[in-house]
Amino acid sequence: MLPACAGCGGRGGILTHTPGTPAGPYTITITATDSQASLTQTAVVNLALSQ
């Protein structure tokens, strides 16, 4: 016996697109810390995403 599944399969369904991160400028800050040596290093990266 096979279970029925409404909406399963590759035909007849509705495909929706969920976009990811919107296009635009972003600033990313990366911080690394060594607690034993009491050191902290920070790097800033600018990222521009286009469609």
Buried (B, 14 or more C-beta within 10 A) or exposed (E): EEEEEEEEEEEEEEEEEEEEEEEEEEEEEEEEEEEEEEEEEEEEEEEEEEE
